[in-house]
Amino acid sequence: MDDWFRNKVAGNDLRSILKDLIVLNLDEFEYKFKILVKEMFSYMDVGENTAENFYHAFVLGMLVGLKDTYYVNSNRESGVGRYDIMLEPKNKTGNSFIMEFKVYRKDKEKTIEDTIKNAKKQIEEKGYETNLKERGFTNITKIVFAFKGKEVKMETY
């Protein structure tokens, strides 16, 4: 998989983009992720009805590269809901992550920024960080990915 990334986007090998994530170099992570989406995906890949699952599966596949240092969990319950992806460091002092994927819906939102707001609201209302906090994790970064076709917006907090 690492060679596949390197061949698609020069300088964006899998180790590089994952390192940007785990050391919280999130602007660089977002920049590289947007390039990957633009260069690799077809509009057919990110069709309106399947886009959220497509992006979720793609990111999940990328994150497998962290399996030596992180537990990578998908669609598990925490709080009163089910997060999309949670990265739990095997070393409790490491950075942990909650990721939520949302696709812009023109019938529900005016802009892709509204999609981001709705995803953040969902994370907070459902208490997705509950599991991590209960087990003593304190360095929790929440990442929202909003998609509109091949357009990607990401916000971290």
C-alpha positions in Angstrom: 0.0 0.0 0.0 2.9 2.3 0.8 4.2 2.0 -2.8 0.7 2.8 -4.1 0.6 6.1 -2.2 4.1 7.0 -3.3 3.2 6.3 -7.0 0.0 8.4 -6.8 1.3 11.5 -5.1 5.0 12.3 -5.0 6.2 12.7 -1.4 3.0 11.4 0.1 3.9 7.9 1.2 1.8 6.3 3.8 4.3 6.6 6.6 4.6 10.3 6.0 0.9 11.1 6.1 0.3 8.8 9.2 3.2 10.5 11.0 1.7 13.9 10.3 -1.5 12.6 11.9 -0.1 11.1 15.1 2.3 14.0 15.8 -0.6 16.5 15.3 0.9 18.1 12.2 -2.7 18.3 11.1 -2.4 21.1 8.5 0.1 18.9 6.6 -2.1 15.8 7.1 -5.1 17.6 5.7 -3.1 19.0 2.8 -1.8 15.6 1.8 -5.2 14.0 2.3 -6.8 16.5 -0.1 -4.2 15.8 -2.7 -4.8 12.1 -2.4 -8.6 12.6 -2.9 -8.1 14.9 -5.9 -5.5 12.8 -7.6 -6.9 9.3 -6.9 -10.6 9.3 -6.8 -13.2 9.4 -9.5 -16.5 11.2 -9.1 -18.0 7.7 -9.5 -16.1 6.5 -6.4 -17.7 9.2 -4.3 -21.3 8.9 -5.5 -23.9 10.7 -3.4 -25.3 7.5 -1.8 -22.0 5.7 -1.1 -19.5 8.6 -0.4 -19.5 8.4 3.4 -18.8 4.6 3.4 -16.2 5.0 0.6 -14.2 7.7 2.5 -14.6 5.8 5.8 -13.2 2.6 4.3 -10.4 4.5 2.6 -9.2 6.2 5.8 -9.6 3.0 7.7 -7.4 1.3 5.2 -4.8 4.0 5.6 -4.9 3.7 9.4 -4.0 0.0 9.3 -0.5 1.3 8.9 -0.6 2.3 12.6 -1.5 -1.1 14.0 1.8 -1.5 15.8 1.3 1.6 17.9 -2.5 2.1 17.8 -5.7 0.1 18.2 -7.8 1.1 15.2 -11.5 0.8 16.0 -14.4 1.4 13.6 -18.1 1.9 14.2 -18.1 1.0 17.9 -20.3 2.4 20.6 -19.1 5.1 22.9 -21.3 7.4 25.0 -24.8 7.2 23.5 -23.8 6.6 19.9 -21.4 5.0 17.5 -18.3 6.9 16.3 -16.9 6.3 12.8 -13.2 5.7 13.7 -11.3 5.8 17.0 -7.5 5.6 17.3 -6.4 4.5 20.7 -2.6 4.6 21.3 -1.1 1.5 22.9 0.9 3.9 25.0 -1.6 5.9 27.1 0.4 9.1 26.9 0.1 9.1 23.1 -2.4 11.1 21.1 -5.8 9.5 20.6 -8.3 10.4 17.9 -12.0 10.3 17.1 -12.9 10.7 13.5 -16.4 11.5 12.0 -17.2 11.4 8.3 -20.1 13.4 6.9 -21.3 14.0 3.4 -22.8 17.3 2.4 -26.6 17.0 1.8 -28.1 19.8 -0.1 -31.5 19.1 1.3 -30.2 19.5 4.9 -27.3 21.9 4.7 -26.6 25.2 2.9 -22.8 24.7 2.8 -20.1 22.2 3.5 -19.3 24.2 6.6 -22.8 23.4 7.9 -21.8 19.7 7.4 -18.8 20.2 9.6 -20.9 21.9 12.3 -23.4 19.0 12.2 -20.7 16.4 12.5 -19.1 18.3 15.5 -22.5 18.5 17.1 -23.0 14.8 16.7 -19.7 14.0 18.3 -20.4 16.2 21.3 -24.1 15.2 21.8 -23.4 11.5 21.6 -20.3 11.7 23.8 -18.0 9.8 21.5 -14.9 10.5 23.7 -16.5 8.8 26.7 -14.8 5.5 26.2 -11.3 7.1 26.0 -11.9 9.4 29.0 -13.1 6.5 31.1 -9.9 4.6 30.4 -7.7 7.6 31.3 -6.8 9.0 27.9 -6.4 12.8 28.0 -4.8 13.7 24.7 -8.0 13.4 22.5 -8.2 15.1 19.1 -11.5 15.1 17.3 -11.4 15.2 13.5 -14.4 15.9 11.3 -14.2 15.2 7.6 -16.9 16.8 5.4 -17.2 15.7 1.8 -19.0 17.2 -1.2 -18.0 15.0 -4.1 -14.2 15.2 -4.3 -14.2 18.4 -2.2 -12.9 17.7 1.3 -13.0 20.0 4.4 -11.4 18.9 7.6 -11.7 20.4 11.1 -9.9 19.4 14.2 -10.5 20.3 17.8 
